[in-house]
Amino acid sequence: MIDPISDLVVRINNARKAHLPSINFGTSKLTTAISEVLQKEGYIESFKVINVRNHKTTIINLKYKQTISTINGIKQISKPGLRIYQSCDKLPYVLKGLGTAIISTNKGILTDKQARAAHLGGEVLIYVW
């Protein structure tokens, strides 16, 4: 089984570099929650989950301003072989606050700003800038 987070990150990164309008990949609750956060933060245009032959698939429409992607970079931080956990005091600032860190907390998937406001720590999943 491939790591769903790494699959999502690699597909977004490759599509962004190739200027593709959308990507599709296998759905999980975690990737759906990450897609929701990316949409709320304005990194992607939209996403939807559809059924294809009894398998759920997510389609993400990437967002571009003219020909430049709104995602300049995306990086997976916590991996299956090395999980990275941080307390709310030590949550990372991506590009000194210009980017976003996506954190898995006990209250769900949140951005670093939301986790700091709620005084929650958790697993640092992805950096997006």
C-alpha positions as CSV (number, residue, x, y, z in Angstrom):
1,M,0.0,0.0,0.0
2,I,1.4,3.4,-1.0
3,D,1.2,6.2,1.5
4,P,-1.9,8.3,0.5
5,I,-0.3,11.6,1.6
6,S,2.8,11.1,-0.4
7,D,0.7,10.1,-3.4
8,L,-1.3,13.3,-3.1
9,V,1.8,15.5,-2.7
10,V,3.6,13.9,-5.6
11,R,0.6,14.2,-7.9
12,I,-0.1,17.9,-7.0
13,N,3.6,18.7,-7.5
14,N,3.9,17.0,-10.9
15,A,0.6,18.5,-12.1
16,R,1.6,21.9,-11.0
17,K,5.0,21.7,-12.9
18,A,3.2,20.3,-16.0
19,H,0.4,23.0,-15.8
20,L,-2.3,20.4,-15.7
21,P,-5.8,21.6,-14.9
22,S,-6.8,18.7,-12.6
23,I,-5.6,15.5,-11.0
24,N,-7.3,12.4,-9.8
25,F,-6.3,9.8,-7.2
26,G,-7.7,7.3,-4.7
27,T,-9.8,8.7,-1.9
28,S,-9.3,8.3,1.8
29,K,-10.7,10.3,4.8
30,L,-7.3,11.9,5.3
31,T,-6.8,13.0,1.7
32,T,-10.3,14.4,1.6
33,A,-9.6,16.4,4.8
34,I,-6.3,17.7,3.4
35,S,-8.1,18.7,0.2
36,E,-10.7,20.6,2.2
37,V,-8.0,22.6,4.0
38,L,-6.2,23.3,0.7
39,Q,-9.4,24.6,-0.8
40,K,-10.2,26.8,2.3
41,E,-6.7,28.3,2.2
42,G,-7.1,29.1,-1.5
43,Y,-4.4,26.7,-2.9
44,I,-6.7,24.7,-5.1
45,E,-9.9,25.8,-6.9
46,S,-12.1,22.8,-6.0
47,F,-12.3,19.1,-5.4
48,K,-15.0,16.5,-5.6
49,V,-15.3,12.8,-4.7
50,I,-16.9,10.5,-7.2
51,N,-17.5,6.8,-7.5
52,V,-15.8,5.0,-10.3
53,R,-16.5,1.2,-10.6
54,N,-17.2,0.9,-6.8
55,H,-14.0,2.8,-5.9
56,K,-14.0,6.4,-4.7
57,T,-11.9,8.8,-6.6
58,T,-11.0,12.4,-5.8
59,I,-10.6,15.0,-8.5
60,I,-8.8,18.2,-7.6
61,N,-8.9,21.2,-9.9
62,L,-5.7,23.2,-9.5
63,K,-5.8,27.0,-9.3
64,Y,-3.7,29.2,-11.6
65,K,-3.4,33.0,-11.8
66,Q,-2.7,33.5,-15.5
67,T,-0.2,30.7,-16.0
68,I,1.3,30.6,-12.5
69,S,0.2,28.0,-10.0
70,T,-1.0,29.3,-6.6
71,I,1.0,26.4,-5.1
72,N,4.7,27.3,-5.5
73,G,5.8,24.3,-3.5
74,I,4.4,21.4,-1.5
75,K,6.4,19.0,0.7
76,Q,5.5,16.0,2.8
77,I,7.1,16.3,6.3
78,S,5.8,13.3,8.3
79,K,6.4,10.0,6.6
80,P,5.4,6.5,7.5
81,G,9.0,5.7,8.6
82,L,9.5,8.9,10.6
83,R,6.5,10.6,12.2
84,I,7.0,14.3,13.1
85,Y,5.0,15.5,16.1
86,Q,5.1,19.1,17.5
87,S,3.4,20.7,20.5
88,C,1.4,23.9,20.0
89,D,4.4,26.0,21.2
90,K,6.7,24.5,18.5
91,L,4.5,24.4,15.5
92,P,6.4,25.4,12.4
93,Y,6.1,28.7,10.5
94,V,6.4,28.0,6.8
95,L,8.3,30.8,5.0
96,K,7.9,32.9,8.2
97,G,4.2,32.7,8.1
98,L,3.6,33.1,4.3
99,G,3.1,29.4,3.7
100,T,0.9,26.9,5.5
101,A,1.7,23.8,7.5
102,I,-1.1,21.2,7.6
103,I,-1.4,19.5,11.0
104,S,-3.2,16.4,12.1
105,T,-4.7,17.1,15.5
106,N,-7.2,15.3,17.8
107,K,-9.8,17.9,16.5
108,G,-9.1,17.0,12.9
109,I,-6.9,18.3,10.1
110,L,-6.0,22.0,10.7
111,T,-3.6,24.6,9.5
112,D,-0.8,25.7,11.7
113,K,-2.6,29.0,12.4
114,Q,-5.8,27.3,13.5
115,A,-3.9,24.8,15.6
116,R,-2.0,27.6,17.4
117,A,-5.2,29.5,18.0
118,A,-6.8,26.3,19.5
119,H,-3.6,25.5,21.5
120,L,-3.3,22.1,19.8
121,G,-0.3,20.2,18.8
122,G,-0.1,17.2,16.5
123,E,1.5,15.5,13.6
124,V,3.0,17.9,10.9
125,L,1.8,16.4,7.6
126,I,2.6,18.9,4.8
127,Y,4.1,22.2,4.1
128,V,2.5,24.3,1.3
129,W,3.7,27.6,0.0
